[in-house]
Amino acid sequence: MKKIILTLVMSMMPALGLAASAGYPLDSIDLDPSDKASLQRGAALFQNTCSGCHSTKFQRYERVADDLGIPHDLMMDNLVFTDAKIGNLMENSIREQDAKKWFGAAPPDLTMVARVRGADWLYTYLRTFYEDPKRPWGMNNKVFPDVGMPHVLLELQGMQIDTCGKDDDPSSIDPLTGEKMCGLQVDPDRKGSMTPAEYDQAMYDLVNFLGYSAEPMKMERQRIGIYVMLFLLVFFIFAYLLKKEYWRDVH
Ligand code: HEC
């Protein structure tokens, strides 16, 4: 028994470790796999900005197109940038050795990342890149300190600065409470093409898509689950009647 418990705890360790956020509080979101418009926007953003480095190679273009209601020709024209065919797996074109050299780490496959890291972690990760001159790209990340990935969405979000870092800056003091305001803010001089609210929505869509990618069967599973429950309910009525019938003779 002890062994079983130990094995169970051990098998949960990696998940617990990976879910860690370096102490930074995670913003929580509820994914909605039934929101096809959001999933489509997320897929477009992923293919345009992430798929150059990251594969989602346990998934096929065709399956994604069908699940998300994207016609095959639109998918091929707008969302497939390699010479892949619609039936191919969603691989990337970057070579692992090159990537290791450029970024210090190879970009991992992201098919299952929403289950490994969790939606909240991803949502927070994509929104907490900030300026840090000590890092090679001049950027760091709050939930993944010293991350090797550059902030590829910088143009959309704008450059965030950590207001906590500047002790002598009077603008980082809350005029009402006199306390130091901490947190990330987009530098007014280096704004992105999106407002913070638009950027949050775009990141929600992106994480929604990664959530779908990690479990494409989710909607189907829930639908079948309802039928199974209904079946069990009907079956219970008959089983109960049968039981009554058998026990009539016993009593
Ligand atoms: C220029 C190449 C590049 C692009 C483009 C890129 N990434 Fe990355 N990404 C990386 C590298 C390299 C790592 C590994 C970082 C490390 O381990 O330090 C990484 C790591 C990650 C991780 C952490 C995975 C884990 O569990 O450790 C996530 C999540 C991620 N990227 C999401 C994205 C998303 C979403 C996009 C598109 C908006 C994107 N990346 C675009 C290079 C890239």
Residues whose N, C-alpha, C, O or C-beta is under 5 A from the ligand:
A	BS01	HEC	T49 C50 C53 F103 A105 A106 P107 P108 D146 V147 G148 M149 V152
